[in-house]
Each structure stands twice: as structure tokens, then as C-alpha cells.
Amino acid sequence: MTLVGSVLLAASTFVFLLAASFAKSWAVAPGNWKLVATLILYSVGNLVMLRLVREFGMSIAFSLSAVIQLIAINIIAVGFYGERLSLLQISGVVLAIIAVLLITFAPSAR
């Protein structure tokens, strides 16, 4: 993974976390500015993802982004918004992380 790729991955994750937080804020107390901010942030995140696809390839870029966002968004949802996951949901998150890790790192293990 290159330095540029790492920075882009961190940037896209940060932007998507902001977008998810604005989306939650809009869901709790709707407002036009929150909706517009959410749409702009998701658009910016997707533009960064286009560069990541060029850097890593589609499968790796989206897999890495998905697992990082999965972990980070769940931390924010549970820690900041007080949401709770059932044991079955936690199991699903863990299995999703394992699946993405296998997809991402299995080709290099050959």
C-alpha cells in the first residue's frame, strides 16, 4: 500500500464518517441543510473512492473501505449515539470483517 493510497483511504473514511453522522443527525432532527451536507459529503467520499479504485483496483479499494467504515461507524453508533447491537448483530459484524479480510489478503497469500 502506497502512502498516497493510505492517505486517500483515511480521507475517504473520514468523509464517509462525517456523512454518516450528518445522516444520523438528519434522521433525528430533519433539516434541509443537514440533508444537503449529507449529500455533499457522500459525493466527496465517492469521488475519493474513484481515485482509490485506480490506486488499488475495485475489489481491494471497496473491500478495505467497507471494513474500515463498518468498524468505525459501529464505534460511533454505539459510543456516541448510544445504539446497541444484539449478539447476533455483533456476530454478523465480526463475520463481515473476517470475510473482507479474506477477500483482501487471500490473493497475496498465494
C-alpha positions as CSV (number, residue, x, y, z in Angstrom):
1,M,0.0,0.0,0.0
2,T,1.4,3.3,-1.0
3,L,1.5,6.5,1.1
4,V,-0.9,8.2,-1.3
5,G,-3.3,5.2,-1.1
6,S,-3.2,5.2,2.7
7,V,-3.9,8.9,2.9
8,L,-6.8,8.6,0.4
9,L,-8.2,5.7,2.3
10,A,-8.0,7.6,5.6
11,A,-9.6,10.7,3.8
12,S,-12.5,8.7,2.3
13,T,-13.1,7.0,5.7
14,F,-13.2,10.4,7.5
15,V,-15.5,11.9,4.9
16,F,-17.9,8.9,5.0
17,L,-17.9,9.0,8.8
18,L,-18.9,12.7,8.7
19,A,-21.6,11.9,6.1
20,A,-23.0,9.1,8.3
21,S,-23.0,11.4,11.3
22,F,-24.9,14.0,9.4
23,A,-27.3,11.4,8.1
24,K,-28.0,10.3,11.7
25,S,-28.4,13.9,12.8
26,W,-30.8,14.5,9.9
27,A,-32.8,11.3,10.9
28,V,-33.1,12.6,14.5
29,A,-34.0,16.2,13.6
30,P,-34.5,16.7,9.9
31,G,-33.4,19.9,8.3
32,N,-32.6,20.9,4.7
33,W,-29.0,22.0,5.5
34,K,-28.3,18.6,7.1
35,L,-29.6,16.8,4.0
36,V,-27.6,18.9,1.7
37,A,-24.4,18.5,3.8
38,T,-25.0,14.7,3.9
39,L,-25.4,14.5,0.1
40,I,-22.3,16.7,-0.5
41,L,-20.2,14.6,1.9
42,Y,-21.2,11.3,0.4
43,S,-20.4,12.7,-3.1
44,V,-17.0,13.8,-2.0
45,G,-16.4,10.4,-0.4
46,N,-17.3,8.7,-3.6
47,L,-15.0,11.0,-5.7
48,V,-12.1,9.9,-3.4
49,M,-13.2,6.3,-3.8
50,L,-12.8,6.7,-7.6
51,R,-9.1,7.6,-7.1
52,L,-8.8,4.6,-4.7
53,V,-10.2,2.3,-7.3
54,R,-7.5,3.5,-9.7
55,E,-4.8,3.0,-7.0
56,F,-5.8,-0.4,-5.7
57,G,-8.3,-1.9,-8.1
58,M,-12.0,-2.2,-7.4
59,S,-12.2,-5.2,-5.2
60,I,-9.4,-4.1,-2.8
61,A,-10.5,-0.5,-2.6
62,F,-14.1,-1.2,-1.8
63,S,-13.3,-4.1,0.5
64,L,-10.8,-2.1,2.5
65,S,-13.2,0.9,2.6
66,A,-16.1,-1.3,3.6
67,V,-14.4,-3.0,6.6
68,I,-12.9,0.2,7.9
69,Q,-16.2,2.0,7.7
70,L,-18.0,-1.0,9.2
71,I,-15.8,-0.8,12.3
72,A,-15.6,3.0,12.6
73,I,-19.4,3.6,12.0
74,N,-20.3,0.9,14.6
75,I,-17.9,2.5,17.1
76,I,-19.6,5.9,16.5
77,A,-23.1,4.5,16.6
78,V,-22.5,2.6,19.8
79,G,-20.2,5.1,21.5
80,F,-21.7,8.4,20.5
81,Y,-25.3,7.7,19.7
82,G,-25.9,5.0,22.3
83,E,-27.1,2.4,19.8
84,R,-26.9,-1.2,20.8
85,L,-26.2,-4.3,18.8
86,S,-27.6,-7.7,19.7
87,L,-25.2,-10.7,20.0
88,L,-26.4,-11.9,16.5
89,Q,-25.7,-8.5,15.0
90,I,-22.2,-8.4,16.6
91,S,-21.6,-11.8,15.2
92,G,-22.6,-10.5,11.7
93,V,-20.2,-7.6,12.0
94,V,-17.3,-9.9,13.1
95,L,-18.1,-12.3,10.2
96,A,-18.3,-9.4,7.7
97,I,-14.8,-8.2,8.9
98,I,-13.4,-11.7,8.5
99,A,-15.0,-12.0,5.0
100,V,-13.5,-8.7,3.8
101,L,-10.1,-9.6,5.3
102,L,-10.2,-12.9,3.5
103,I,-11.1,-11.2,0.2
104,T,-8.5,-8.6,0.6
105,F,-5.5,-10.6,1.8
106,A,-6.1,-14.1,0.4
107,P,-4.8,-13.2,-3.1
108,S,-1.4,-12.1,-1.6
109,A,-1.1,-15.3,0.5
110,R,-0.6,-17.5,-2.6
